[in-house]
Amino acid sequence: MLIKTKLPWLLPETEATPESAYKERRAFIKKSGLATAAAALSAKVVDGATAGFPKKPNLNKKYIATDRKPTPYKYVTGYNNFYEFTTDKYAVRHLANQGWKTEPWTLKIGGHVEKPMTLGVNDLCKEMGIEMRVYRFRCVEAWSMIIPWDGFPLNKLIKKVQPTAKAKYVKFTTFMDEKAAPGFKGYDYYDWPYTEGLRIDEANHDLTFLAVGIYGQPIPNQNGAPIRLVVPWKYGFKSIKSIVRIDFTEKQPKTLWNSAGPDEYGFYSNVNPAVPHPRWSQARERVIGESAFAERVPTLMFNGYGEQVAGLYKGMDLKKFF
Amino acid sequence: MKGIYRFVGSRLFILPLVIAPFAYLAIVLATGLRPETMSVESDKVQETPADKEEFDLSQFTVSEKELQEATAGTGSEKVANLHERLTDDTGNIAITLFVLVLCLTPLKVLFRRNKFISALNRHRRTVGLACFFYACLHLSIYLTNGINTLLDELTRLYIAAGLSAFAILLVMAVTSNNWAQRKIGGRKWKKLHRIVYFAIPILIYHRAWAGKVSEETIRETLIWFSPLIILQTLRIVRQFQERQKKATSPT
């Protein structure tokens, strides 16, 4: 007989595990025999991929999506949209790990800022400090995941570079290396490199996150190594991968998907079950990792982050500014 | 030589074409629907409620194998979204069979004396029904999204196109047996089955707009349908010529 008990990921925040217990558990795992091999391997990865990545990021319990179970790691790292490599979501994992170098990596920050700078991602990790947040992730293709990201809020970095009064938008740009990824030539009708943008208040929002890890491990290439954006209340394509430039602009920046299909992908692209994509409904989503024939579940306004972000769009017609 | 034509015209010849996609789907289902993806590990939790906290934390650890596969890109698991895969695959199989069956008639018109092509043309009904069968699978898998998704998407032109193409195939499949053929009458039946030509543009649209990238899928779809488009065009030209010849010939 199936006995329905309250699952741990349904815990309210007040009942969540205290951080000390969490850390103890990590230490325990490290000591135990089975995990030693894993630890040794991950240590190697840390040295190679992102030396600035901490051994154990702290879980920020304020940001845990407790309504659903985290998506298994193999799905998070094995089902990716990364058109620079291929449009086949299962093949990105292979193509992104064939010699594409994501270390060392520098991030250039410019535009309307007091202090333009070029930073190594490793140094940035050390300086900003890394925390883990468990966010919902909703793709425009109507599927979703729950992902534990490691990183820091973007506003921490914004504070460091001090935008001027002219900075109304933030523009993000991805790498463009035709030798490293076949998509630049293969899909030449896109306006490469991939660019994305946020309004400055969106960028400054506490939920807006720069991720350098997943599941406490440095972020794999296919997920946007070594540093990517995570905006949990917007469709996944807004969360640009492998960032090389951040520019503060006065005008709304051009973004790749908006240029490719202005009727289908808006600048804002907030998760909104009431505004369908011209070709399909956005009211429901498929939960990745569930049975193939499970019914879709309802999509939440602003992907469930309405309480935190609805204020940003007060008075705006979200059907017009989709 | 005669033996070959007889073989091509026999049921044995067409059998692999009907069975092969079945075998493929069986493999996908066997590798895809593993217990772990079905049960979502929830049984484990129910057995050890005392370890709730431990379980919660262990959610964020990654096994050595998983880590290695992710960083080397060697993982081969393709079931993250099995629903999407099965939808795409059954749809693509149905469309391939659709293109195939609609190439057979023009080939017959263009090469009237070719015995090989006449033999192939015996399989039109079988291939057509196989196409309908995969369309049924395709639609059934889509419907598992739930009634709400269907109701939401009925107004999306791209979904409506798929459904109307299915309706056309349904009418044809139901009237494809000998009894219905006799009941309706040869001429009328032939006329009725010409509705299949409406399905061509509808299916091109449906296939071309499936997916996020329009331009790539449009290109792909046109290549896919090109044998059909070319052969049907040639056929129309040929039949027009034949008709004119008949009209001008003295007999």
Chai-1 contact restraints between the chains, C-beta under 6 A:
chainA,res_idxA,chainB,res_idxB,connection_type,confidence,min_distance_angstrom,max_distance_angstrom,comment,restraint_id
A,I3,B,Q46,contact,1.0,0.0,6.0,A-B,restraint_1
A,T5,B,Q46,contact,1.0,0.0,6.0,A-B,restraint_2
A,T5,B,P49,contact,1.0,0.0,6.0,A-B,restraint_3
A,L7,B,V45,contact,1.0,0.0,6.0,A-B,restraint_4
A,P8,B,K52,contact,1.0,0.0,6.0,A-B,restraint_5
A,P8,B,F55,contact,1.0,0.0,6.0,A-B,restraint_6
A,P8,B,D56,contact,1.0,0.0,6.0,A-B,restraint_7
A,T17,B,E53,contact,1.0,0.0,6.0,A-B,restraint_8
A,T17,B,D56,contact,1.0,0.0,6.0,A-B,restraint_9
A,Y22,B,L57,contact,1.0,0.0,6.0,A-B,restraint_10
A,R25,B,L57,contact,1.0,0.0,6.0,A-B,restraint_11
A,A37,B,E64,contact,1.0,0.0,6.0,A-B,restraint_12
A,A38,B,E64,contact,1.0,0.0,6.0,A-B,restraint_13
A,L41,B,E64,contact,1.0,0.0,6.0,A-B,restraint_14
A,V45,B,T71,contact,1.0,0.0,6.0,A-B,restraint_15
A,P70,B,Q59,contact,1.0,0.0,6.0,A-B,restraint_16
A,Y73,B,V62,contact,1.0,0.0,6.0,A-B,restraint_17
A,Y73,B,E66,contact,1.0,0.0,6.0,A-B,restraint_18
A,K74,B,E66,contact,1.0,0.0,6.0,A-B,restraint_19
A,K74,B,E77,contact,1.0,0.0,6.0,A-B,restraint_20
A,Y75,B,A80,contact,1.0,0.0,6.0,A-B,restraint_21
A,T77,B,A70,contact,1.0,0.0,6.0,A-B,restraint_22
A,G78,B,G75,contact,1.0,0.0,6.0,A-B,restraint_23
A,G78,B,E77,contact,1.0,0.0,6.0,A-B,restraint_24
A,G78,B,A80,contact,1.0,0.0,6.0,A-B,restraint_25
A,Y79,B,A80,contact,1.0,0.0,6.0,A-B,restraint_26
A,T87,B,V213,contact,1.0,0.0,6.0,A-B,restraint_27
A,Y90,B,K78,contact,1.0,0.0,6.0,A-B,restraint_28
A,R93,B,G73,contact,1.0,0.0,6.0,A-B,restraint_29
A,R93,B,G75,contact,1.0,0.0,6.0,A-B,restraint_30
A,H94,B,G73,contact,1.0,0.0,6.0,A-B,restraint_31
A,N97,B,A72,contact,1.0,0.0,6.0,A-B,restraint_32
A,N97,B,G73,contact,1.0,0.0,6.0,A-B,restraint_33
A,W143,B,N81,contact,1.0,0.0,6.0,A-B,restraint_34
A,P148,B,F60,contact,1.0,0.0,6.0,A-B,restraint_35
A,Y189,B,E215,contact,1.0,0.0,6.0,A-B,restraint_36
A,Y215,B,F60,contact,1.0,0.0,6.0,A-B,restraint_37
A,Y215,B,V62,contact,1.0,0.0,6.0,A-B,restraint_38
A,G216,B,F60,contact,1.0,0.0,6.0,A-B,restraint_39
A,Q217,B,V62,contact,1.0,0.0,6.0,A-B,restraint_40
A,P220,B,A70,contact,1.0,0.0,6.0,A-B,restraint_41
A,P220,B,T71,contact,1.0,0.0,6.0,A-B,restraint_42
A,R279,B,R156,contact,1.0,0.0,6.0,A-B,restraint_43
A,R279,B,Y158,contact,1.0,0.0,6.0,A-B,restraint_44
A,R279,B,W209,contact,1.0,0.0,6.0,A-B,restraint_45
A,W280,B,E153,contact,1.0,0.0,6.0,A-B,restraint_46
A,W280,B,R156,contact,1.0,0.0,6.0,A-B,restraint_47
A,S281,B,D152,contact,1.0,0.0,6.0,A-B,restraint_48
A,S281,B,E153,contact,1.0,0.0,6.0,A-B,restraint_49
A,A283,B,D152,contact,1.0,0.0,6.0,A-B,restraint_50
A,R284,B,T149,contact,1.0,0.0,6.0,A-B,restraint_51
A,I288,B,A80,contact,1.0,0.0,6.0,A-B,restraint_52
A,I288,B,N81,contact,1.0,0.0,6.0,A-B,restraint_53
A,S291,B,M38,contact,1.0,0.0,6.0,A-B,restraint_54
A,A292,B,L82,contact,1.0,0.0,6.0,A-B,restraint_55
A,A292,B,H83,contact,1.0,0.0,6.0,A-B,restraint_56
A,F293,B,T144,contact,1.0,0.0,6.0,A-B,restraint_57
A,E295,B,G146,contact,1.0,0.0,6.0,A-B,restraint_58
A,R296,B,N145,contact,1.0,0.0,6.0,A-B,restraint_59
A,R296,B,G146,contact,1.0,0.0,6.0,A-B,restraint_60
A,R296,B,T149,contact,1.0,0.0,6.0,A-B,restraint_61
